[in-house]
Amino acid sequence: MFHLRTTSRVDSRRYAVSSVVAASTSNLGGRVANCRRSLAVVSVAIYAHQSALSGHKVGTVPVTTILVIDDEPQIRRVVRHTLERVAERLLEAATGAEGIDLAAAHRPDLVILDLGLPDMEGIAVCSELRRWSPTPIIVLSARHSESEKTQLLDAGADDYMTKPFSPPELAARVRAQLRRARMVTPSGVPGPIVAGDLTIDTVARVVTRAGERVHLTKVEFELLRVLVAHAGRTLTHQQLFNEVWSGRSHGDAQQYLRVHVAHLRRKLEVDTVRPRHLHTEPGVGYRFDLD
């Protein structure tokens, strides 16, 4: 009888200990699950905050954000109405300092910049933005000097338009810049570029027109490659000369380019008098348009 009582007590104690361990394990599992849920909530909140700062919506396609830096309210109004179907969000700044702050906070997909700002020169804003951001910059200016246009392009602007400007043309140039900015594939390697009946593969170094292969000289291909890499952007004569004839310090850049651009037009354009893709900016340089 004594042995049976002892066994019974031991079994009871074992059962009690097992119950305590099971309860503790259950509580620990619940705490771990709660921690995981809390971490998930925090992660979603952080992602949402970062997405809001970068101008993107959580769980949706990216939102296109354009920043307009201009001290004239009527110009900002015209630009806003012109681009309301191009971008989902437009930010506005009336000074250069405010524009730089907004660009740093929201990382816009494109900046439209006026040269005549009340607090600083637009070219200084352009240089500051280009120092830390690859965002395309289109300059609006009432100035018509070719030397000033060249300076701002050298400072990092991607395109310019003189005031008064055509709203449809502004929309077209904005779309071209946005398209150029998105041309790089996820792997980081540019894919074949299609422009009308032209297909340009800069990796394979193959150009076709209406399905037929086009023979280009080495210089012609390099010139086309540089222009296409900056499609929609006006490149100055000196910029093109430095890229295509790297290391060469002498020669007339305009004359060299005039000859080779004429050859390219004959090979790529249907109408060389009214080219669709390869445009001349008189006294400044050249621009390749995808449209």
C-alpha positions in Angstrom: 0.0 0.0 0.0 2.9 2.4 0.8 4.4 1.8 -2.6 1.1 2.5 -4.4 0.7 5.8 -2.5 4.2 6.9 -3.3 3.8 6.1 -6.9 0.5 8.0 -7.0 2.1 11.1 -5.4 5.0 11.0 -7.8 2.6 10.7 -10.8 0.6 13.6 -9.4 3.7 15.8 -9.1 4.8 14.8 -12.6 1.4 15.7 -14.0 1.5 19.1 -12.2 5.0 19.8 -13.5 4.0 18.9 -17.0 1.0 21.1 -16.8 3.1 24.1 -15.7 5.7 23.4 -18.5 2.9 23.1 -21.1 1.3 26.4 -19.8 4.7 28.2 -19.9 5.4 26.9 -23.4 1.9 28.0 -24.5 2.4 31.5 -23.1 5.9 31.7 -24.7 4.5 30.7 -28.1 1.8 33.3 -27.7 4.4 36.0 -26.8 6.5 35.0 -29.9 3.4 35.2 -32.1 2.5 38.6 -30.7 6.1 39.8 -31.3 6.0 38.6 -34.9 2.7 40.4 -35.4 4.1 43.5 -33.9 7.2 43.4 -36.1 5.0 42.9 -39.2 2.9 45.9 -38.3 6.1 48.0 -37.7 7.6 46.8 -41.1 4.4 47.8 -42.9 4.4 51.2 -41.2 8.1 51.8 -42.1 7.4 50.7 -45.8 4.4 53.0 -46.0 6.4 55.9 -44.6 9.2 55.4 -47.0 6.8 55.0 -49.9 5.0 58.2 -48.9 8.4 60.1 -48.8 9.4 58.8 -52.2 6.0 59.6 -53.8 4.8 56.0 -54.3 1.7 54.3 -53.1 1.8 51.1 -51.1 0.5 48.1 -53.1 0.0 50.1 -56.3 1.9 51.1 -59.4 4.5 53.9 -58.8 3.2 57.5 -58.8 4.9 59.9 -61.2 5.9 63.1 -59.3 6.9 66.3 -61.0 8.4 69.3 -59.3 7.8 72.8 -60.8 10.1 75.5 -59.6 8.9 78.9 -60.8 8.1 82.2 -59.1 5.3 83.1 -61.4 1.9 81.6 -60.2 0.4 81.9 -63.7 3.3 79.8 -65.2 2.9 77.2 -62.5 -0.9 77.1 -63.2 -0.3 76.5 -66.9 2.3 73.8 -66.3 0.0 72.1 -63.7 -2.9 72.0 -66.2 -0.6 70.9 -69.0 0.8 67.9 -67.0 -2.2 66.8 -65.0 -2.6 63.8 -67.4 1.2 63.1 -67.4 1.8 63.0 -63.7 -0.3 61.9 -60.7 1.3 64.4 -58.4 2.7 67.9 -59.0 4.7 69.8 -56.4 5.3 73.6 -56.6 8.0 75.9 -55.4 8.3 79.6 -55.8 12.0 79.9 -54.9 15.2 78.0 -55.6 15.7 77.1 -51.9 12.2 75.8 -51.5 12.6 73.8 -54.7 15.9 72.2 -53.5 14.2 71.2 -50.2 11.2 69.7 -52.0 13.4 67.8 -54.3 15.4 66.3 -51.4 12.3 65.4 -49.5 10.2 63.9 -52.3 12.7 62.7 -54.9 10.5 63.7 -57.9 10.7 61.9 -61.2 11.3 65.2 -63.1 11.9 68.8 -62.4 10.7 71.8 -64.4 13.0 74.8 -63.5 12.7 78.5 -64.3 16.0 80.3 -64.7 14.8 83.7 -63.2 14.1 82.9 -59.5 14.0 85.6 -56.8 16.5 84.1 -54.4 19.1 82.5 -56.7 20.0 81.8 -60.3 18.2 78.8 -61.8 21.6 77.5 -63.1 22.8 77.3 -59.5 19.7 75.3 -58.6 20.4 73.0 -61.6 24.0 72.5 -60.5 22.9 71.7 -56.9 20.3 69.2 -58.0 22.6 67.5 -60.4 25.2 67.2 -57.6 23.2 64.5 -55.9 20.3 63.6 -58.2 20.0 62.1 -61.7 16.4 63.4 -62.0 15.7 64.9 -65.5 15.6 68.7 -65.5 13.7 70.7 -68.1 14.5 74.5 -68.0 12.0 77.1 -68.9 13.6 80.5 -69.8 12.7 83.8 -71.4 16.4 84.1 -72.3 17.3 83.3 -75.9 21.1 83.5 -75.8 22.7 80.4 -77.2 25.7 80.7 -74.9 23.3 80.7 -71.8 21.5 77.6 -73.2 24.8 75.9 -73.7 25.9 76.8 -70.1 22.8 75.4 -68.5 23.0 72.2 -70.5 26.6 71.9 -69.4 25.4 72.4 -65.8 23.3 69.3 -66.1 19.9 70.3 -67.6 18.4 67.7 -69.8 16.3 70.0 -72.0 15.2 73.6 -72.3 12.2 75.5 -73.7 12.0 79.3 -74.2 9.0 81.3 -73.0 6.3 81.6 -74.2 6.2 77.9 -74.7 3.7 75.5 -76.3 1.9 73.4 -73.7 1.5 70.4 -76.0 5.2 70.5 -76.8 6.1 70.8 -73.0 3.9 67.7 -72.4 5.7 65.8 -75.2 9.1 66.7 -73.9 8.2 65.7 -70.4 6.9 62.3 -71.6 10.2 61.8 -73.5 12.3 62.6 -70.5 10.3 60.2 -68.3 10.5 57.5 -70.9 14.3 58.0 -71.2 14.7 57.7 -67.4 12.8 54.4 -67.5 14.7 52.9 -70.4 17.1 50.9 -68.3 15.9 47.3 -67.7 15.8 45.9 -64.1 19.2 44.2 -64.7 20.7 47.6 -65.3 21.5 46.8 -68.9 19.8 49.0 -71.6 17.5 46.9 -73.8 16.9 47.4 -77.5 15.4 50.9 -78.1 12.5 51.3 -80.5 11.9 54.6 -82.2 9.3 54.5 -84.9 10.6 52.0 -87.5 14.1 52.1 -85.9 15.4 49.5 -83.5 18.7 50.3 -81.8 20.5 47.7 -79.8 23.5 49.5 -78.2 24.8 46.2 -76.6 24.8 44.1 -79.8 25.7 47.3 -81.8 22.9 46.5 -84.3 20.6 49.1 -85.9 17.6 48.2 -88.1 15.2 50.3 -90.0 11.8 48.7 -91.0 13.4 45.3 -90.3 16.5 45.9 -92.5 19.9 46.2 -91.0 21.6 49.6 -91.3 25.3 49.8 -91.7 26.9 52.5 -89.6 30.6 53.5 -89.3 32.2 53.3 -85.9 31.9 57.1 -85.4 28.3 57.1 -86.6 27.3 54.4 -84.2 29.1 56.1 -81.3 27.3 59.3 -82.1 24.0 57.6 -82.3 24.6 55.6 -79.1 25.4 58.8 -77.1 22.3 60.6 -78.5 20.0 57.6 -77.8 21.4 57.2 -74.3 20.2 60.8 -73.6 17.1 60.6 -75.8 14.9 63.7 -75.4 17.9 65.7 -74.1 19.7 68.4 -76.1 23.5 67.7 -76.0 25.8 70.5 -76.8 28.4 70.3 -79.6 31.2 70.1 -77.0 29.5 67.3 -75.0 29.0 65.2 -78.1 32.5 65.9 -79.3 34.0 64.9 -75.9 31.9 61.6 -75.8 32.5 60.5 -79.4 36.1 61.7 -79.9 37.3 61.1 -76.4 40.8 62.3 -75.8 41.0 64.5 -78.9 41.6 68.1 -77.9 41.7 69.8 -81.3 39.3 70.3 -84.2 36.0 72.1 -84.9 33.3 70.2 -82.9 30.5 71.8 -84.9 32.0 70.9 -88.3 32.8 67.3 -87.3 29.3 66.8 -86.0 27.6 68.5 -88.9 29.1 66.0 -91.3 28.4 62.9 -89.3 24.9 63.9 -88.3 24.1 64.5 -92.0 25.3 61.0 -92.8 23.1 59.6 -89.9 20.0 61.4 -91.2 20.4 59.9 -94.6 20.6 56.4 -93.2 17.9 56.7 -90.5 15.4 59.3 -91.5 12.6 59.0 -94.0 12.6 62.8 -94.6 16.0 64.4 -94.0 14.6 67.9 -94.4 12.0 67.3 -91.7 13.6 64.7 -89.5 11.5 62.8 -87.0 14.2 61.7 -84.6 17.5 63.6 -85.1 16.9 67.3 -84.4 19.3 70.2 -84.6 19.2 72.9 -81.9 20.8 75.8 -83.8 24.0 77.1 -82.3 23.7 74.6 -79.4 23.8 71.0 -80.4 21.6 68.0 -81.2 18.7 66.0 -79.7 17.4 62.5 -80.5 13.6 62.0 -80.0 12.0 58.6 -79.6 8.6 59.8 -80.8 
